């Protein structure tokens, strides 16, 4: 097995009650989030992610159920 064929690990971080403008990796200069900023610099940052609901528990479950998938097709 070549090193490129090795299985990859996925680390999915979801913070609770944190707006996008509170993180340094999204441009906040007054906040101090060095560890999240370091992870963001070496990983994938989603700048167009939306929550299916404002209630915490269902919002956390959305990505694992694919309920947050958005269709670009017009409604029939």
C-alpha positions in Angstrom: 0.0 0.0 0.0 1.4 3.4 -1.0 1.3 6.2 1.5 -1.3 7.9 -0.8 -3.6 4.9 -0.5 -3.6 5.0 3.3 -6.9 5.6 5.0 -7.3 9.2 6.2 -8.7 10.4 9.5 -11.5 13.0 9.6 -11.7 15.3 12.5 -15.0 17.3 12.5 -15.1 20.1 15.1 -18.3 21.9 15.8 -18.3 24.6 18.5 -21.3 25.5 20.5 -22.8 29.0 20.4 -19.9 30.6 18.5 -20.6 33.0 15.7 -18.2 33.1 12.7 -17.0 36.6 13.5 -15.5 35.4 16.9 -12.6 33.4 15.3 -9.3 34.8 14.1 -9.3 32.5 11.0 -12.4 34.4 9.8 -10.8 37.8 10.3 -11.5 38.7 13.9 -8.4 40.6 15.2 -9.6 41.2 18.8 -10.4 37.5 19.6 -7.7 35.1 20.7 -8.2 31.7 19.1 -4.7 30.4 18.2 -5.5 26.7 18.3 -8.6 26.9 16.1 -6.7 29.3 13.8 -3.8 26.8 13.5 -6.2 23.9 12.7 -8.0 26.1 10.1 -4.6 27.0 8.4 -3.8 23.3 7.9 -7.3 22.0 7.2 -10.5 22.8 5.4 -12.5 25.9 6.4 -16.2 26.1 5.5 -17.2 29.7 4.7 -20.7 28.9 3.5 -22.1 26.4 6.1 -25.6 26.9 7.4 -27.5 25.4 10.3 -30.8 23.7 9.7 -32.1 25.1 13.0 -31.1 27.5 15.7 -31.6 24.8 18.4 -28.3 23.2 19.4 -29.0 19.5 19.5 -30.8 19.2 16.1 -28.3 21.5 14.5 -25.4 19.2 15.6 -27.2 16.2 14.2 -27.9 17.7 10.8 -24.5 17.0 9.2 -24.6 13.3 10.3 -28.1 12.8 8.9 -27.5 14.7 5.7 -30.5 16.8 6.6 -28.5 20.0 6.0 -27.9 19.1 2.3 -29.0 22.0 0.1 -30.5 21.5 -3.3 -29.8 24.0 -6.1 -32.6 22.5 -8.2 -35.8 24.5 -8.6 -38.7 23.1 -6.6 -41.1 21.0 -8.7 
